[in-house]
Amino acid sequence: MLTGGCHCGAVRYEIEGEAAHSGFCHCSDCRRSAGAPLVAWIAFPASGLTVTKGEAKVYASSENGRRHFCPDCGTGLFYFNEVALPGIVDIQSATLDDPEAAIPDAHINVAERISWMATAHELPMFESFPPQG
């Protein structure tokens, strides 16, 4: 079992079962929802998800997609799409208490990837903030 929750702690969850896959999604729907160039997800059977604290708000982000997020802090938590992913819940893996448990195994929807993300790993890296000045 894995546990997780939103940034402010108002919504907490547990997920049981075996993960189907874990990956980085580059679709425009995920990007716009998160305000980020990609979103990391881990997919589980939806029957294994239990919200243990609070209640997520649901937003219909597309005809069949339903995004669940904390109504207080706005953290994206779950994605359901019964047409494309029947019986599956995608959990934003960075919301896990131990996100190291969700090692990505693929990049998906790369046809929609922002072009500069293809070489983002080549940029300079800093342990914290870059030097000022």
N, C-alpha and C positions, 0 to 999 in steps of 0.2 A: 504494500500500500504506500502511496505517495500522498503528501499533504501540501497545501499551498494556500495562497490568498492574495488579496489586493494590497496595495501600498499602505492604506490606512488601517487595515485589519478589520474593517467592517464586514467583509465577506471572506469566509474560509471554506475550504473544501477538502475532500479526500477522494482519491481515485484508486480503485482496485482493478486488477486484471493485467493482462499482458499488452504492452504497447504494440500497436500495429506498425507504426513508423514514427519517425521524428525528423523534422526538417525545417529548412528556411523557406518561407513563401515570399515570392516576389510580386504577387498579383497586385493590381492597382487597388482593389478593394481592401486588402490587408494594409497596404501602405497608407491609404487615406485614413483608415480607421485608427491606426496606431500613430500616425504622424512620423513614421520612420521608413527607411528605405527597404526594410524587410521585417518579417515577423517570424520568430522561432515557435514551432508548434510540436506537440506530441499527441498522437491520436490513440484513443482507447475506445473500447466498447462503451457506449453511453450508459449502459446499465450499471457500470461500475462507479459512476460519479454520484457523490453525496455532498450537497452543500450543508456544512455543519454549523455555519454562523451567517446570519444576515440573509439578504436576498439580492441577487443580481438583477439589474434592469436589462430588458431585452430590446434590441434594435434590429429591425429588418433592413440589413445592409444591401440586400439584393432580392430578387424575386423569391429565392429559396433559402438564402443565407440568413441566419439569426445569430447575432453577436450579443454575448452577455457580458456586462461590465458592472463595476461597482458604481452605484448611484451617488456615492459620496465623493470618492477621489478620482473616478473615471478610469481606473485600471481595467484594461481588456482582459477577460478571463477565458471564456469558452466560445466556440463556434460550432454551430450545428447546421447541416444542410442535408435534409432527408432525401433529396433527389440525387445529389452527387456523392454523398457519404452516408448512406442509410445505416442507422444504428451506431454511428460513430460520433464521439465528441472530440474536437480538437481543443487542446488546452494550451494556452500561451505558456510555453515552458519556462520563461523567465519568472513566472508567478509561483513556481514550485518552491517550497522551502529549500530543497536541494536541487537547483537547476542542473548541477553536474550529472544528475541521474538521467537526463534527457539528451544524450549525445546525438546531435543531428546526423542523419545518414543520407541526406539528399538536399539539393536545392530544387524547388518546384516552381512552376509557372515562370520559368526564366524567359519565356517569350515576352513577358511584361516587365522584365527587370529594367531598372534605370541603368542606362549604359555605363555610367561611371562606377557602378557596383562591381563590374567584371574585374576591375583592377584595384579595388579598395584595399586589398591585403598588401599592396605594394607601397602604401602611404607610410610616412614616418610614424613611429609608435612611441608613446610616452607612458611612463608608469603612472603619472597623474596628469596634471595640466601641462601644456607646453610652456617653455620659458617665455616670460613676458618681456617685451621690448625689442 
